Amino acid sequence: MRVLIDPRRPASPGSRVTAADLVDLYAPARHRRWVRSNMVTTLDGSATGADGTSGSVNTPADHRVFAVLRDHADAVLVGAGTVRDEGYTRVPPTRRSPVPAALVVVTRSGRVPEGLRTPTEGRGAGLLVTCASAGDAALSRARSVLGEESVLVCGDDEVDLPEALDRLAERGLRHVLVEGGPSLLGTALAAGVVDEMALTTAPVVVGGDFPRIVGGPALAVPDGVALRPHLLLEESGTLLGLWRVRR
Ligand SMILES: NC(=O)c1ccc[n+]([C@@H]2O[C@H](COP(=O)([O-])OP(=O)(O)OC[C@H]3O[C@@H](n4cnc5c(N)ncnc54)[C@H](OP(=O)(O)O)[C@@H]3O)[C@@H](O)[C@H]2O)c1
């Protein structure tokens, strides 16, 4: 893997990236709360391969950065659709991070995804973030499966993401990694809570009519959400970028 752009070290284009460098390059600002998203896209802008999952467009370089980003996170925030489509149950521990990030599932329906369990508090926990419109029956079912403390009701008709992030920070979950899917990322960008986007571009085109990485209504019409490059790496044609949202 090599550096293409690193604005912090302009003299370093082309330099090789070791495993230790990778950890350093993706380290979040420790002194403040930070929300980072991570998605993969094909060259023609698809968020999935023909099997309907992102797993079929990942590359080895993307897997390595994916693991580093998780190691840096206190919580992985993910939409219930992705949990169902990609079979998430927890964030597995790694050698660097024996206590893994909490898996925080966002759902309007309040339905607990199959297999989601809540082993502990804080890092390593499984939490559900939902809203009051999920209804009493769904909320009490979720509380009986996950425990009272692991079901956060934030907002009435919609999940209030800024409130959810405040509640996570109160539990010490300050560095949050949004792993999609497109619906969740669209609402997170619309709510203005995303600081930084990690985006892998896999060197493949898939055609078809698949989702893009950001779903939902147009953002910040007419200009969109503007970002600036913070880092660009390359390995075997895979481009690994980190983009900061302009405030
Ligand atoms: N390319 C990538 O990096 C990447 C990453 C992740 C996923 N994906 C792919 O994206 C596809 C899934 O897309 P998707 O847009 O359906 O994913 P999603 O955002 O994970 O799931 C949508 C569902 O999540 C819940 N949800 C999401 N945002 C919410 C919000 N702001 N408030 C309340 N609930 C919210 C709702 O669940 P309820 O129905 O329970 O209310 C909603 O129906 C899959 O094919 C997956 O493989 C790709």
The ligand as an SDF file (V2000), in Angstrom:
LIG
                    3D

 48 52  0  0  0  0  0  0  0  0999 V2000
  -21.0650   -0.2030    0.2170 N   0  0  0  0  0  0  0  0  0  0  0  0
  -21.0520   -0.2040    1.5140 C   0  0  0  0  0  0  0  0  0  0  0  0
  -20.0430    0.1740    2.1220 O   0  0  0  0  0  0  0  0  0  0  0  0
  -22.2740   -0.6630    2.2660 C   0  0  0  0  0  0  0  0  0  0  0  0
  -22.3140   -0.4820    3.6480 C   0  0  0  0  0  0  0  0  0  0  0  0
  -23.4620   -0.8920    4.3350 C   0  0  0  0  0  0  0  0  0  0  0  0
  -24.5170   -1.4660    3.6340 C   0  0  0  0  0  0  0  0  0  0  0  0
  -24.4250   -1.6380    2.3080 N   0  0  0  0  0  0  0  0  0  0  0  0
  -25.5370   -2.2550    1.5530 C   0  0  0  0  0  0  0  0  0  0  0  0
  -26.6510   -1.3830    1.5970 O   0  0  0  0  0  0  0  0  0  0  0  0
  -27.8490   -2.1720    1.4970 C   0  0  0  0  0  0  0  0  0  0  0  0
  -28.8220   -1.7690    2.5960 C   0  0  0  0  0  0  0  0  0  0  0  0
  -29.1840   -0.4280    2.3620 O   0  0  0  0  0  0  0  0  0  0  0  0
  -30.1800    0.3490    3.3230 P   0  0  0  0  0  0  0  0  0  0  0  0
  -30.1870    1.7660    2.9120 O   0  0  0  0  0  0  0  0  0  0  0  0
  -31.4620   -0.4070    3.4260 O   0  0  0  0  0  0  0  0  0  0  0  0
  -29.3820    0.1910    4.6990 O   0  0  0  0  0  0  0  0  0  0  0  0
  -29.6050    0.6920    6.1730 P   0  0  0  0  0  0  0  0  0  0  0  0
  -29.5100    2.1680    6.2890 O   0  0  0  0  0  0  0  0  0  0  0  0
  -28.6120   -0.1020    6.9440 O   0  0  0  0  0  0  0  0  0  0  0  0
  -31.0190    0.1500    6.5640 O   0  0  0  0  0  0  0  0  0  0  0  0
  -32.2350    0.8030    6.4190 C   0  0  0  0  0  0  0  0  0  0  0  0
  -33.0290    0.4130    7.6410 C   0  0  0  0  0  0  0  0  0  0  0  0
  -32.2620    0.7680    8.8060 O   0  0  0  0  0  0  0  0  0  0  0  0
  -33.0390    1.5180    9.7040 C   0  0  0  0  0  0  0  0  0  0  0  0
  -32.6120    2.9060    9.5840 N   0  0  0  0  0  0  0  0  0  0  0  0
  -31.6220    3.4000    8.8000 C   0  0  0  0  0  0  0  0  0  0  0  0
  -31.4710    4.7130    9.0200 N   0  0  0  0  0  0  0  0  0  0  0  0
  -32.3630    5.0470    9.9520 C   0  0  0  0  0  0  0  0  0  0  0  0
  -32.7030    6.2550   10.6030 C   0  0  0  0  0  0  0  0  0  0  0  0
  -32.0770    7.4110   10.3370 N   0  0  0  0  0  0  0  0  0  0  0  0
  -33.6890    6.2460   11.5130 N   0  0  0  0  0  0  0  0  0  0  0  0
  -34.3350    5.0980   11.8070 C   0  0  0  0  0  0  0  0  0  0  0  0
  -34.0680    3.9170   11.2390 N   0  0  0  0  0  0  0  0  0  0  0  0
  -33.0860    3.8900   10.3200 C   0  0  0  0  0  0  0  0  0  0  0  0
  -34.4700    1.2550    9.2800 C   0  0  0  0  0  0  0  0  0  0  0  0
  -34.7660    0.0060    9.8870 O   0  0  0  0  0  0  0  0  0  0  0  0
  -36.1980   -0.5440   10.2960 P   0  0  0  0  0  0  0  0  0  0  0  0
  -36.7570   -1.0750    9.0070 O   0  0  0  0  0  0  0  0  0  0  0  0
  -35.9390   -1.6120   11.2990 O   0  0  0  0  0  0  0  0  0  0  0  0
  -36.9720    0.6150   10.8280 O   0  0  0  0  0  0  0  0  0  0  0  0
  -34.3520    1.1550    7.7710 C   0  0  0  0  0  0  0  0  0  0  0  0
  -35.3970    0.4220    7.1790 O   0  0  0  0  0  0  0  0  0  0  0  0
  -27.4290   -3.6170    1.6090 C   0  0  0  0  0  0  0  0  0  0  0  0
  -27.4200   -4.1390    0.3030 O   0  0  0  0  0  0  0  0  0  0  0  0
  -26.0220   -3.5460    2.1520 C   0  0  0  0  0  0  0  0  0  0  0  0
  -25.2600   -4.6330    1.7440 O   0  0  0  0  0  0  0  0  0  0  0  0
  -23.3420   -1.2210    1.5910 C   0  0  0  0  0  0  0  0  0  0  0  0
  1  2  1  0
  2  3  2  0
  2  4  1  0
  4  5  1  0
  4 48  2  0
  5  6  2  0
  6  7  1  0
  7  8  2  0
  8  9  1  0
  8 48  1  0
  9 10  1  0
  9 46  1  0
 10 11  1  0
 11 12  1  0
 11 44  1  0
 12 13  1  0
 13 14  1  0
 14 15  2  0
 14 16  1  0
 14 17  1  0
 17 18  1  0
 18 19  2  0
 18 20  1  0
 18 21  1  0
 21 22  1  0
 22 23  1  0
 23 24  1  0
 23 42  1  0
 24 25  1  0
 25 26  1  0
 25 36  1  0
 26 27  1  0
 26 35  1  0
 27 28  2  0
 28 29  1  0
 29 30  1  0
 29 35  2  0
 30 31  1  0
 30 32  2  0
 32 33  1  0
 33 34  2  0
 34 35  1  0
 36 37  1  0
 36 42  1  0
 37 38  1  0
 38 39  2  0
 38 40  1  0
 38 41  1  0
 42 43  1  0
 44 45  1  0
 44 46  1  0
 46 47  1  0
M  CHG  2   8   1  16  -1
M  END
$$$$
